[in-house]
Amino acid sequence: MLSELLLAGFIIGVGLCMAGAGTHLYQWLAREQALLRVDGPTLPASLGHLAMSIVCGPYIMLQMGLERGGGENISVGSALVGALVAFGWAFVTGLLFMSAYVAIQF
């Protein structure tokens, strides 16, 4: 039981690392803020934004959860929902990259 929980935590950690690295790489190369979007002037640009949103989504959701509302305080509900969605999404992203790694290695 403990080994399965550690494996799940490792996969979530890989997903968050890949999402954070992908977000910062995208922002550096595109010179614009990474957002969850699927718009674009052409179909390839729209598909690129969709792929970026899928890979970088967990990190973007964590940032969205920590945004300040109308006042100066962070909303606890917003932070909890953002973290819940981000960690679940990071598990899927981690599975995507770990399965690609295993497929290439073997």
Secondary structure as UniProt FT lines:
FT   HELIX           2..30
FT   HELIX           43..65
FT   HELIX           76..105
//
